[in-house]
């Protein structure tokens, strides 16, 4: 392989690791118009409310620099063709190490709860018997992996023990890791595991975000918008949560911070009408992605759930297959309560994937496995911190390795 070809491959992997979440292709660059004069304000139409409230683009929050500094003060090639193969390889290794370290820190509490307890199961030369397996069961349940998943894992362990395949702690951990990883990977066969399942000519790609209040829904929308925009896509946010005035205010802050336009109307407006205006605006401006906020609703409020169904019908009429993703935001700290919320939303909202927030703030991060096992839904994104780039694509292998290594 020539140096140029290898540089291209490594640089492509570098970009994927930096963003690691949006794979839709763009045929042309998006102009932000930062050097253009502000347009003159349009005259107000009497008696007709303005459906859109564009937010003035703010200076985008710079993403954290990844990888070691290069020998040149300014990077002259986006593909890194001005770097040596050794420099490209060093940058790639640094990126992988940084991402791995960040994810390990995020699940540190869960790892201590799970791995340390498993270590204690085999401590002091304990023999493998019913009492030991009971202790192992307690360790798995304490990490909120869930009873059905725990039973499934223990059945695998018992078979390995009976066949003399598991006789030390490393083999035990490897058996558990293998089962957890297979569960997480199996869940990706359902729902929407990748935005590439929708043809590139379908625009805008509509992402509807649902969940109860307090799980980090607004923050998730802001981070998604930032990262999708950074990939060169034109993004629009629809503030369809007209139930709470604070919801639109919070989204306006995120829109200004990320420089992404926001469509909103006054409190109490029909959310489906706001979505309709947003769909029209997205198509008029040629937006690639429309992120739709919805009212933070409890799953037992039938009127709010009916409202959500209406919004989905409106979206489907405007763009084929919309919404293309319906992401349920679940707070990892809530554990099994979050799983019950997911069950209820799945019945009504047609959830296609999960965003697991606050993974760095709980010792019960095993809830990711419970969701994958019991709901058969892929974990699309994980919140591993509070920074704007701390929303990452959920990588099952990275997650499982971080729990044990």
TIMAR-776411 format. One record per residue (C-alpha): residue number from 1; residue in three letters; y, z, x. Coordinates in steps of 0.2 Angstrom, whole numbers. Layout:
pt nr: NUM rest: ALA yy: Y zz: Z xx: X
...
This chain:
pt nr: 1 rest: UNK yy: 0 zz: 0 xx: 0
pt nr: 2 rest: UNK yy: 17 zz: -5 xx: 7
pt nr: 3 rest: UNK yy: 31 zz: 8 xx: 10
pt nr: 4 rest: UNK yy: 41 zz: 1 xx: -4
pt nr: 5 rest: UNK yy: 26 zz: 1 xx: -17
pt nr: 6 rest: UNK yy: 22 zz: 19 xx: -12
pt nr: 7 rest: UNK yy: 40 zz: 24 xx: -13
pt nr: 8 rest: UNK yy: 41 zz: 17 xx: -30
pt nr: 9 rest: UNK yy: 26 zz: 26 xx: -36
pt nr: 10 rest: UNK yy: 31 zz: 43 xx: -29
pt nr: 11 rest: UNK yy: 49 zz: 41 xx: -36
pt nr: 12 rest: UNK yy: 42 zz: 37 xx: -53
pt nr: 13 rest: UNK yy: 31 zz: 53 xx: -52
pt nr: 14 rest: UNK yy: 47 zz: 62 xx: -47
pt nr: 15 rest: UNK yy: 57 zz: 57 xx: -62
pt nr: 16 rest: UNK yy: 42 zz: 61 xx: -73
pt nr: 17 rest: UNK yy: 41 zz: 79 xx: -66
pt nr: 18 rest: UNK yy: 60 zz: 82 xx: -67
pt nr: 19 rest: UNK yy: 60 zz: 77 xx: -86
pt nr: 20 rest: UNK yy: 42 zz: 77 xx: -90
pt nr: 21 rest: UNK yy: 44 zz: 74 xx: -108
pt nr: 22 rest: UNK yy: 51 zz: 58 xx: -115
pt nr: 23 rest: UNK yy: 42 zz: 41 xx: -112
pt nr: 24 rest: UNK yy: 50 zz: 29 xx: -123
pt nr: 25 rest: UNK yy: 57 zz: 14 xx: -114
pt nr: 26 rest: UNK yy: 75 zz: 7 xx: -114
pt nr: 27 rest: UNK yy: 79 zz: -11 xx: -111
pt nr: 28 rest: UNK yy: 97 zz: -7 xx: -106
pt nr: 29 rest: UNK yy: 108 zz: 7 xx: -100
pt nr: 30 rest: UNK yy: 118 zz: 17 xx: -113
pt nr: 31 rest: UNK yy: 136 zz: 18 xx: -110
pt nr: 32 rest: UNK yy: 144 zz: 35 xx: -113
pt nr: 33 rest: UNK yy: 162 zz: 27 xx: -113
pt nr: 34 rest: UNK yy: 168 zz: 41 xx: -102
pt nr: 35 rest: UNK yy: 182 zz: 30 xx: -95
pt nr: 36 rest: UNK yy: 187 zz: 23 xx: -111
pt nr: 37 rest: UNK yy: 202 zz: 29 xx: -121
pt nr: 38 rest: UNK yy: 199 zz: 39 xx: -136
pt nr: 39 rest: UNK yy: 198 zz: 29 xx: -152
pt nr: 40 rest: UNK yy: 213 zz: 31 xx: -164
pt nr: 41 rest: UNK yy: 209 zz: 43 xx: -179
pt nr: 42 rest: UNK yy: 203 zz: 33 xx: -195
pt nr: 43 rest: UNK yy: 214 zz: 36 xx: -210
pt nr: 44 rest: UNK yy: 206 zz: 48 xx: -223
pt nr: 45 rest: UNK yy: 199 zz: 41 xx: -239
pt nr: 46 rest: UNK yy: 206 zz: 50 xx: -254
pt nr: 47 rest: UNK yy: 193 zz: 60 xx: -262
pt nr: 48 rest: UNK yy: 179 zz: 54 xx: -251
pt nr: 49 rest: UNK yy: 173 zz: 67 xx: -238
pt nr: 50 rest: UNK yy: 170 zz: 61 xx: -221
pt nr: 51 rest: UNK yy: 151 zz: 62 xx: -218
pt nr: 52 rest: UNK yy: 152 zz: 63 xx: -199
pt nr: 53 rest: UNK yy: 160 zz: 75 xx: -188
pt nr: 54 rest: UNK yy: 158 zz: 68 xx: -170
pt nr: 55 rest: UNK yy: 159 zz: 80 xx: -157
pt nr: 56 rest: UNK yy: 169 zz: 76 xx: -141
pt nr: 57 rest: UNK yy: 157 zz: 73 xx: -127
pt nr: 58 rest: UNK yy: 158 zz: 88 xx: -115
pt nr: 59 rest: UNK yy: 154 zz: 87 xx: -96
pt nr: 60 rest: UNK yy: 135 zz: 87 xx: -97
pt nr: 61 rest: UNK yy: 127 zz: 102 xx: -90
pt nr: 62 rest: UNK yy: 119 zz: 97 xx: -73
pt nr: 63 rest: UNK yy: 101 zz: 98 xx: -72
pt nr: 64 rest: UNK yy: 94 zz: 109 xx: -58
pt nr: 65 rest: UNK yy: 91 zz: 99 xx: -42
pt nr: 66 rest: UNK yy: 73 zz: 98 xx: -37
pt nr: 67 rest: UNK yy: 65 zz: 95 xx: -20
pt nr: 68 rest: UNK yy: 71 zz: 97 xx: -3
pt nr: 69 rest: UNK yy: 88 zz: 89 xx: 3
pt nr: 70 rest: UNK yy: 87 zz: 72 xx: 11
pt nr: 71 rest: UNK yy: 94 zz: 67 xx: 28
pt nr: 72 rest: UNK yy: 108 zz: 57 xx: 20
pt nr: 73 rest: UNK yy: 123 zz: 66 xx: 11
pt nr: 74 rest: UNK yy: 122 zz: 54 xx: -4
pt nr: 75 rest: UNK yy: 106 zz: 46 xx: -12
pt nr: 76 rest: UNK yy: 109 zz: 28 xx: -12
pt nr: 77 rest: UNK yy: 93 zz: 22 xx: -21
pt nr: 78 rest: UNK yy: 87 zz: 29 xx: -37
pt nr: 79 rest: UNK yy: 69 zz: 25 xx: -32
pt nr: 80 rest: UNK yy: 71 zz: 33 xx: -15
pt nr: 81 rest: UNK yy: 69 zz: 17 xx: -6
pt nr: 82 rest: UNK yy: 81 zz: 23 xx: 7
pt nr: 83 rest: UNK yy: 69 zz: 38 xx: 11
pt nr: 84 rest: UNK yy: 54 zz: 38 xx: 23
pt nr: 85 rest: UNK yy: 37 zz: 40 xx: 16
pt nr: 86 rest: UNK yy: 36 zz: 57 xx: 23
pt nr: 87 rest: UNK yy: 52 zz: 62 xx: 14
pt nr: 88 rest: UNK yy: 46 zz: 55 xx: -2
pt nr: 89 rest: UNK yy: 30 zz: 65 xx: -1
pt nr: 90 rest: UNK yy: 39 zz: 81 xx: 4
pt nr: 91 rest: UNK yy: 50 zz: 79 xx: -12
pt nr: 92 rest: UNK yy: 35 zz: 76 xx: -23
pt nr: 93 rest: UNK yy: 26 zz: 91 xx: -16
pt nr: 94 rest: UNK yy: 42 zz: 102 xx: -18
pt nr: 95 rest: UNK yy: 44 zz: 96 xx: -36
pt nr: 96 rest: UNK yy: 26 zz: 100 xx: -41
pt nr: 97 rest: UNK yy: 27 zz: 117 xx: -32
pt nr: 98 rest: UNK yy: 43 zz: 121 xx: -41
pt nr: 99 rest: UNK yy: 36 zz: 117 xx: -58
pt nr: 100 rest: UNK yy: 20 zz: 126 xx: -55
pt nr: 101 rest: UNK yy: 30 zz: 142 xx: -49
pt nr: 102 rest: UNK yy: 41 zz: 141 xx: -65
pt nr: 103 rest: UNK yy: 27 zz: 140 xx: -77
pt nr: 104 rest: UNK yy: 17 zz: 154 xx: -68
pt nr: 105 rest: UNK yy: 32 zz: 165 xx: -69
pt nr: 106 rest: UNK yy: 34 zz: 161 xx: -88
pt nr: 107 rest: UNK yy: 16 zz: 167 xx: -92
pt nr: 108 rest: UNK yy: 15 zz: 181 xx: -79
pt nr: 109 rest: UNK yy: 14 zz: 194 xx: -92
pt nr: 110 rest: UNK yy: 0 zz: 186 xx: -101
pt nr: 111 rest: UNK yy: -9 zz: 183 xx: -85
pt nr: 112 rest: UNK yy: -7 zz: 201 xx: -80
pt nr: 113 rest: UNK yy: -14 zz: 206 xx: -97
pt nr: 114 rest: UNK yy: -29 zz: 194 xx: -97
pt nr: 115 rest: UNK yy: -34 zz: 191 xx: -79
pt nr: 116 rest: UNK yy: -32 zz: 209 xx: -74
pt nr: 117 rest: UNK yy: -42 zz: 215 xx: -88
pt nr: 118 rest: UNK yy: -56 zz: 203 xx: -84
pt nr: 119 rest: UNK yy: -55 zz: 209 xx: -66
pt nr: 120 rest: UNK yy: -58 zz: 227 xx: -72
pt nr: 121 rest: UNK yy: -73 zz: 221 xx: -83
pt nr: 122 rest: UNK yy: -82 zz: 217 xx: -67
pt nr: 123 rest: UNK yy: -75 zz: 231 xx: -56
pt nr: 124 rest: UNK yy: -86 zz: 244 xx: -47
pt nr: 125 rest: UNK yy: -101 zz: 233 xx: -48
pt nr: 126 rest: UNK yy: -104 zz: 234 xx: -67
pt nr: 127 rest: UNK yy: -119 zz: 225 xx: -73
pt nr: 128 rest: UNK yy: -118 zz: 211 xx: -86
pt nr: 129 rest: UNK yy: -123 zz: 219 xx: -103
pt nr: 130 rest: UNK yy: -117 zz: 222 xx: -121
pt nr: 131 rest: UNK yy: -104 zz: 234 xx: -116
pt nr: 132 rest: UNK yy: -96 zz: 223 xx: -103
pt nr: 133 rest: UNK yy: -95 zz: 209 xx: -115
pt nr: 134 rest: UNK yy: -87 zz: 220 xx: -128
pt nr: 135 rest: UNK yy: -73 zz: 224 xx: -114
pt nr: 136 rest: UNK yy: -71 zz: 205 xx: -111
pt nr: 137 rest: UNK yy: -69 zz: 203 xx: -130
pt nr: 138 rest: UNK yy: -55 zz: 216 xx: -130
pt nr: 139 rest: UNK yy: -46 zz: 207 xx: -116
pt nr: 140 rest: UNK yy: -46 zz: 190 xx: -124
pt nr: 141 rest: UNK yy: -40 zz: 197 xx: -141
pt nr: 142 rest: UNK yy: -27 zz: 208 xx: -132
pt nr: 143 rest: UNK yy: -19 zz: 191 xx: -126
pt nr: 144 rest: UNK yy: -18 zz: 185 xx: -144
pt nr: 145 rest: UNK yy: -31 zz: 171 xx: -140
pt nr: 146 rest: UNK yy: -37 zz: 175 xx: -158
pt nr: 147 rest: UNK yy: -54 zz: 181 xx: -165
pt nr: 148 rest: UNK yy: -62 zz: 164 xx: -169
pt nr: 149 rest: UNK yy: -57 zz: 157 xx: -151
pt nr: 150 rest: UNK yy: -63 zz: 173 xx: -143
pt nr: 151 rest: UNK yy: -80 zz: 172 xx: -152
pt nr: 152 rest: UNK yy: -82 zz: 154 xx: -147
pt nr: 153 rest: UNK yy: -78 zz: 158 xx: -128
pt nr: 154 rest: UNK yy: -90 zz: 173 xx: -129
pt nr: 155 rest: UNK yy: -104 zz: 162 xx: -135
pt nr: 156 rest: UNK yy: -102 zz: 151 xx: -120
pt nr: 157 rest: UNK yy: -102 zz: 166 xx: -108
pt nr: 158 rest: UNK yy: -118 zz: 173 xx: -116
pt nr: 159 rest: UNK yy: -126 zz: 156 xx: -114
pt nr: 160 rest: UNK yy: -121 zz: 155 xx: -96
pt nr: 161 rest: UNK yy: -127 zz: 173 xx: -93
pt nr: 162 rest: UNK yy: -144 zz: 170 xx: -101
pt nr: 163 rest: UNK yy: -146 zz: 154 xx: -90
pt nr: 164 rest: UNK yy: -141 zz: 164 xx: -74
pt nr: 165 rest: UNK yy: -126 zz: 153 xx: -72
pt nr: 166 rest: UNK yy: -113 zz: 167 xx: -73
pt nr: 167 rest: UNK yy: -117 zz: 181 xx: -61
pt nr: 168 rest: UNK yy: -100 zz: 185 xx: -53
pt nr: 169 rest: UNK yy: -81 zz: 186 xx: -59
pt nr: 170 rest: UNK yy: -76 zz: 169 xx: -52
pt nr: 171 rest: UNK yy: -90 zz: 160 xx: -62
pt nr: 172 rest: UNK yy: -85 zz: 170 xx: -77
pt nr: 173 rest: UNK yy: -66 zz: 165 xx: -75
pt nr: 174 rest: UNK yy: -71 zz: 147 xx: -72
pt nr: 175 rest: UNK yy: -82 zz: 147 xx: -88
pt nr: 176 rest: UNK yy: -67 zz: 154 xx: -98
pt nr: 177 rest: UNK yy: -55 zz: 142 xx: -91
pt nr: 178 rest: UNK yy: -66 zz: 128 xx: -95
pt nr: 179 rest: UNK yy: -67 zz: 133 xx: -113
pt nr: 180 rest: UNK yy: -49 zz: 136 xx: -115
pt nr: 181 rest: UNK yy: -44 zz: 119 xx: -108
pt nr: 182 rest: UNK yy: -56 zz: 110 xx: -118
pt nr: 183 rest: UNK yy: -49 zz: 118 xx: -134
pt nr: 184 rest: UNK yy: -31 zz: 113 xx: -129
pt nr: 185 rest: UNK yy: -36 zz: 96 xx: -125
pt nr: 186 rest: UNK yy: -46 zz: 93 xx: -141
pt nr: 187 rest: UNK yy: -30 zz: 98 xx: -151
pt nr: 188 rest: UNK yy: -21 zz: 83 xx: -144
pt nr: 189 rest: UNK yy: -32 zz: 71 xx: -153
pt nr: 190 rest: UNK yy: -24 zz: 76 xx: -170
pt nr: 191 rest: UNK yy: -5 zz: 77 xx: -175
pt nr: 192 rest: UNK yy: 6 zz: 68 xx: -163
pt nr: 193 rest: UNK yy: 3 zz: 71 xx: -145
pt nr: 194 rest: UNK yy: 15 zz: 58 xx: -138
pt nr: 195 rest: UNK yy: 30 zz: 49 xx: -144
pt nr: 196 rest: UNK yy: 22 zz: 33 xx: -137
pt nr: 197 rest: UNK yy: 11 zz: 32 xx: -153
pt nr: 198 rest: UNK yy: 27 zz: 24 xx: -162
pt nr: 199 rest: UNK yy: 31 zz: 6 xx: -157
pt nr: 200 rest: UNK yy: 47 zz: 4 xx: -147
pt nr: 201 rest: UNK yy: 55 zz: -7 xx: -160
pt nr: 202 rest: UNK yy: 56 zz: 7 xx: -172
pt nr: 203 rest: UNK yy: 73 zz: 15 xx: -171
pt nr: 204 rest: UNK yy: 79 zz: 28 xx: -173
pt nr: 205 rest: UNK yy: 64 zz: 39 xx: -168
pt nr: 206 rest: UNK yy: 66 zz: 54 xx: -180
pt nr: 207 rest: UNK yy: 61 zz: 71 xx: -175
pt nr: 208 rest: UNK yy: 62 zz: 84 xx: -189
pt nr: 209 rest: UNK yy: 62 zz: 102 xx: -183
pt nr: 210 rest: UNK yy: 56 zz: 116 xx: -195
pt nr: 211 rest: UNK yy: 53 zz: 135 xx: -194
pt nr: 212 rest: UNK yy: 59 zz: 151 xx: -199
pt nr: 213 rest: UNK yy: 76 zz: 159 xx: -194
pt nr: 214 rest: UNK yy: 76 zz: 168 xx: -177
pt nr: 215 rest: UNK yy: 62 zz: 158 xx: -168
pt nr: 216 rest: UNK yy: 74 zz: 148 xx: -157
pt nr: 217 rest: UNK yy: 75 zz: 132 xx: -168
pt nr: 218 rest: UNK yy: 94 zz: 128 xx: -164
pt nr: 219 rest: UNK yy: 91 zz: 131 xx: -145
pt nr: 220 rest: UNK yy: 76 zz: 120 xx: -145
pt nr: 221 rest: UNK yy: 86 zz: 106 xx: -153
pt nr: 222 rest: UNK yy: 100 zz: 108 xx: -141
pt nr: 223 rest: UNK yy: 88 zz: 107 xx: -126
pt nr: 224 rest: UNK yy: 78 zz: 92 xx: -133
pt nr: 225 rest: UNK yy: 94 zz: 83 xx: -136
pt nr: 226 rest: UNK yy: 100 zz: 86 xx: -118
pt nr: 227 rest: UNK yy: 83 zz: 81 xx: -110
pt nr: 228 rest: UNK yy: 81 zz: 65 xx: -121
pt nr: 229 rest: UNK yy: 99 zz: 60 xx: -118
pt nr: 230 rest: UNK yy: 96 zz: 62 xx: -99
pt nr: 231 rest: UNK yy: 82 zz: 50 xx: -100
pt nr: 232 rest: UNK yy: 95 zz: 36 xx: -105
pt nr: 233 rest: UNK yy: 92 zz: 37 xx: -124
pt nr: 234 rest: UNK yy: 106 zz: 37 xx: -137
pt nr: 235 rest: UNK yy: 103 zz: 53 xx: -147
pt nr: 236 rest: UNK yy: 111 zz: 60 xx: -163
pt nr: 237 rest: UNK yy: 109 zz: 77 xx: -171
pt nr: 238 rest: UNK yy: 108 zz: 79 xx: -190
pt nr: 239 rest: UNK yy: 114 zz: 97 xx: -196
pt nr: 240 rest: UNK yy: 104 zz: 97 xx: -212
pt nr: 241 rest: UNK yy: 103 zz: 116 xx: -213
pt nr: 242 rest: UNK yy: 118 zz: 118 xx: -225
pt nr: 243 rest: UNK yy: 111 zz: 134 xx: -231
pt nr: 244 rest: UNK yy: 119 zz: 144 xx: -217
pt nr: 245 rest: UNK yy: 136 zz: 140 xx: -211
pt nr: 246 rest: UNK yy: 132 zz: 148 xx: -194
pt nr: 247 rest: UNK yy: 118 zz: 135 xx: -191
pt nr: 248 rest: UNK yy: 130 zz: 121 xx: -191
pt nr: 249 rest: UNK yy: 142 zz: 131 xx: -180
pt nr: 250 rest: UNK yy: 128 zz: 134 xx: -167
pt nr: 251 rest: UNK yy: 123 zz: 116 xx: -167
pt nr: 252 rest: UNK yy: 141 zz: 111 xx: -164
pt nr: 253 rest: UNK yy: 142 zz: 122 xx: -149
pt nr: 254 rest: UNK yy: 126 zz: 113 xx: -142
pt nr: 255 rest: UNK yy: 132 zz: 96 xx: -147
pt nr: 256 rest: UNK yy: 148 zz: 99 xx: -137
pt nr: 257 rest: UNK yy: 139 zz: 106 xx: -122
pt nr: 258 rest: UNK yy: 127 zz: 92 xx: -121
pt nr: 259 rest: UNK yy: 139 zz: 78 xx: -126
pt nr: 260 rest: UNK yy: 128 zz: 72 xx: -141
pt nr: 261 rest: UNK yy: 136 zz: 67 xx: -157
pt nr: 262 rest: UNK yy: 133 zz: 78 xx: -173
pt nr: 263 rest: UNK yy: 133 zz: 74 xx: -191
pt nr: 264 rest: UNK yy: 137 zz: 88 xx: -203
pt nr: 265 rest: UNK yy: 145 zz: 92 xx: -219
pt nr: 266 rest: UNK yy: 151 zz: 107 xx: -228
pt nr: 267 rest: UNK yy: 140 zz: 122 xx: -233
pt nr: 268 rest: UNK yy: 130 zz: 119 xx: -248
pt nr: 269 rest: UNK yy: 129 zz: 100 xx: -247
pt nr: 270 rest: UNK yy: 112 zz: 93 xx: -252
pt nr: 271 rest: UNK yy: 102 zz: 92 xx: -235
pt nr: 272 rest: UNK yy: 94 zz: 76 xx: -240
pt nr: 273 rest: UNK yy: 112 zz: 68 xx: -242
pt nr: 274 rest: UNK yy: 117 zz: 74 xx: -225
pt nr: 275 rest: UNK yy: 100 zz: 66 xx: -218
pt nr: 276 rest: UNK yy: 104 zz: 50 xx: -227
pt nr: 277 rest: UNK yy: 121 zz: 49 xx: -219
pt nr: 278 rest: UNK yy: 114 zz: 53 xx: -202
pt nr: 279 rest: UNK yy: 100 zz: 39 xx: -204
pt nr: 280 rest: UNK yy: 114 zz: 27 xx: -208
pt nr: 281 rest: UNK yy: 125 zz: 32 xx: -194
pt nr: 282 rest: UNK yy: 110 zz: 32 xx: -182
pt nr: 283 rest: UNK yy: 106 zz: 14 xx: -187
pt nr: 284 rest: UNK yy: 124 zz: 9 xx: -186
pt nr: 285 rest: UNK yy: 126 zz: 15 xx: -168
pt nr: 286 rest: UNK yy: 109 zz: 9 xx: -162
pt nr: 287 rest: UNK yy: 103 zz: 27 xx: -158
pt nr: 288 rest: UNK yy: 86 zz: 29 xx: -151
pt nr: 289 rest: UNK yy: 83 zz: 46 xx: -157
pt nr: 290 rest: UNK yy: 88 zz: 57 xx: -172
pt nr: 291 rest: UNK yy: 85 zz: 75 xx: -171
pt nr: 292 rest: UNK yy: 85 zz: 84 xx: -188
pt nr: 293 rest: UNK yy: 88 zz: 102 xx: -190
pt nr: 294 rest: UNK yy: 82 zz: 110 xx: -207
pt nr: 295 rest: UNK yy: 85 zz: 126 xx: -215
pt nr: 296 rest: UNK yy: 76 zz: 141 xx: -208
pt nr: 297 rest: UNK yy: 65 zz: 144 xx: -222
pt nr: 298 rest: UNK yy: 51 zz: 156 xx: -226
pt nr: 299 rest: UNK yy: 35 zz: 147 xx: -230
pt nr: 300 rest: UNK yy: 34 zz: 156 xx: -247
pt nr: 301 rest: UNK yy: 50 zz: 149 xx: -254
pt nr: 302 rest: UNK yy: 44 zz: 135 xx: -264
pt nr: 303 rest: UNK yy: 62 zz: 128 xx: -268
pt nr: 304 rest: UNK yy: 66 zz: 126 xx: -249
pt nr: 305 rest: UNK yy: 49 zz: 118 xx: -246
pt nr: 306 rest: UNK yy: 52 zz: 106 xx: -260
pt nr: 307 rest: UNK yy: 69 zz: 102 xx: -252
pt nr: 308 rest: UNK yy: 60 zz: 98 xx: -236
pt nr: 309 rest: UNK yy: 48 zz: 86 xx: -245
pt nr: 310 rest: UNK yy: 64 zz: 77 xx: -252
pt nr: 311 rest: UNK yy: 71 zz: 75 xx: -235
pt nr: 312 rest: UNK yy: 55 zz: 67 xx: -228
pt nr: 313 rest: UNK yy: 55 zz: 55 xx: -243
pt nr: 314 rest: UNK yy: 73 zz: 50 xx: -239
pt nr: 315 rest: UNK yy: 69 zz: 48 xx: -220
pt nr: 316 rest: UNK yy: 54 zz: 37 xx: -224
pt nr: 317 rest: UNK yy: 64 zz: 25 xx: -235
pt nr: 318 rest: UNK yy: 77 zz: 22 xx: -221
pt nr: 319 rest: UNK yy: 65 zz: 20 xx: -206
pt nr: 320 rest: UNK yy: 47 zz: 15 xx: -207
pt nr: 321 rest: UNK yy: 35 zz: 30 xx: -203
pt nr: 322 rest: UNK yy: 50 zz: 43 xx: -202
pt nr: 323 rest: UNK yy: 49 zz: 57 xx: -199
pt nr: 324 rest: UNK yy: 39 zz: 52 xx: -184
pt nr: 325 rest: UNK yy: 37 zz: 70 xx: -178
pt nr: 326 rest: UNK yy: 38 zz: 86 xx: -188
pt nr: 327 rest: UNK yy: 39 zz: 100 xx: -175
pt nr: 328 rest: UNK yy: 36 zz: 118 xx: -180
pt nr: 329 rest: UNK yy: 45 zz: 130 xx: -169
pt nr: 330 rest: UNK yy: 35 zz: 146 xx: -166
pt nr: 331 rest: UNK yy: 40 zz: 161 xx: -157
pt nr: 332 rest: UNK yy: 26 zz: 166 xx: -145
pt nr: 333 rest: UNK yy: 32 zz: 184 xx: -146
pt nr: 334 rest: UNK yy: 27 zz: 185 xx: -164
pt nr: 335 rest: UNK yy: 9 zz: 181 xx: -160
pt nr: 336 rest: UNK yy: -3 zz: 180 xx: -175
pt nr: 337 rest: UNK yy: 12 zz: 181 xx: -187
pt nr: 338 rest: UNK yy: 18 zz: 165 xx: -180
pt nr: 339 rest: UNK yy: 0 zz: 158 xx: -182
pt nr: 340 rest: UNK yy: 1 zz: 162 xx: -201
pt nr: 341 rest: UNK yy: 18 zz: 154 xx: -202
pt nr: 342 rest: UNK yy: 10 zz: 138 xx: -194
pt nr: 343 rest: UNK yy: -4 zz: 138 xx: -207
pt nr: 344 rest: UNK yy: 8 zz: 138 xx: -222
pt nr: 345 rest: UNK yy: 20 zz: 125 xx: -215
pt nr: 346 rest: UNK yy: 5 zz: 114 xx: -211
pt nr: 347 rest: UNK yy: 1 zz: 114 xx: -230
pt nr: 348 rest: UNK yy: 18 zz: 108 xx: -235
pt nr: 349 rest: UNK yy: 28 zz: 101 xx: -221
pt nr: 350 rest: UNK yy: 15 zz: 89 xx: -213
pt nr: 351 rest: UNK yy: 18 zz: 97 xx: -196
pt nr: 352 rest: UNK yy: 12 zz: 86 xx: -182
pt nr: 353 rest: UNK yy: 15 zz: 97 xx: -167
pt nr: 354 rest: UNK yy: 21 zz: 114 xx: -161
pt nr: 355 rest: UNK yy: 35 zz: 120 xx: -150
pt nr: 356 rest: UNK yy: 31 zz: 137 xx: -143
pt nr: 357 rest: UNK yy: 47 zz: 146 xx: -138
pt nr: 358 rest: UNK yy: 49 zz: 162 xx: -128
pt nr: 359 rest: UNK yy: 33 zz: 160 xx: -119
pt nr: 360 rest: UNK yy: 41 zz: 169 xx: -104
pt nr: 361 rest: UNK yy: 44 zz: 185 xx: -115
pt nr: 362 rest: UNK yy: 27 zz: 190 xx: -120
pt nr: 363 rest: UNK yy: 10 zz: 196 xx: -114
pt nr: 364 rest: UNK yy: 2 zz: 187 xx: -129
pt nr: 365 rest: UNK yy: 5 zz: 169 xx: -123
pt nr: 366 rest: UNK yy: -14 zz: 166 xx: -128
pt nr: 367 rest: UNK yy: -7 zz: 162 xx: -145
pt nr: 368 rest: UNK yy: -6 zz: 144 xx: -139
pt nr: 369 rest: UNK yy: -25 zz: 143 xx: -138
pt nr: 370 rest: UNK yy: -26 zz: 151 xx: -155
pt nr: 371 rest: UNK yy: -15 zz: 138 xx: -163
pt nr: 372 rest: UNK yy: -24 zz: 124 xx: -155
pt nr: 373 rest: UNK yy: -41 zz: 130 xx: -160
pt nr: 374 rest: UNK yy: -37 zz: 136 xx: -178
pt nr: 375 rest: UNK yy: -24 zz: 122 xx: -183
pt nr: 376 rest: UNK yy: -30 zz: 108 xx: -172
pt nr: 377 rest: UNK yy: -12 zz: 104 xx: -168
pt nr: 378 rest: UNK yy: -5 zz: 100 xx: -150
pt nr: 379 rest: UNK yy: 7 zz: 111 xx: -142
pt nr: 380 rest: UNK yy: 21 zz: 98 xx: -138
pt nr: 381 rest: UNK yy: 34 zz: 109 xx: -129
pt nr: 382 rest: UNK yy: 35 zz: 126 xx: -122
pt nr: 383 rest: UNK yy: 51 zz: 137 xx: -119
pt nr: 384 rest: UNK yy: 49 zz: 145 xx: -102
pt nr: 385 rest: UNK yy: 66 zz: 152 xx: -100
pt nr: 386 rest: UNK yy: 84 zz: 151 xx: -106
pt nr: 387 rest: UNK yy: 92 zz: 138 xx: -96
pt nr: 388 rest: UNK yy: 95 zz: 120 xx: -103
pt nr: 389 rest: UNK yy: 80 zz: 113 xx: -93
pt nr: 390 rest: UNK yy: 68 zz: 127 xx: -98
pt nr: 391 rest: UNK yy: 60 zz: 117 xx: -112
pt nr: 392 rest: UNK yy: 46 zz: 108 xx: -104
pt nr: 393 rest: UNK yy: 31 zz: 97 xx: -110
pt nr: 394 rest: UNK yy: 16 zz: 108 xx: -113
pt nr: 395 rest: UNK yy: 3 zz: 104 xx: -100
pt nr: 396 rest: UNK yy: -14 zz: 112 xx: -105
pt nr: 397 rest: UNK yy: -21 zz: 111 xx: -87
pt nr: 398 rest: UNK yy: -5 zz: 119 xx: -80
pt nr: 399 rest: UNK yy: -5 zz: 133 xx: -93
pt nr: 400 rest: UNK yy: -24 zz: 137 xx: -91
pt nr: 401 rest: UNK yy: -22 zz: 138 xx: -72
pt nr: 402 rest: UNK yy: -7 zz: 149 xx: -73
pt nr: 403 rest: UNK yy: -16 zz: 161 xx: -83
pt nr: 404 rest: UNK yy: -29 zz: 164 xx: -70
pt nr: 405 rest: UNK yy: -23 zz: 159 xx: -53
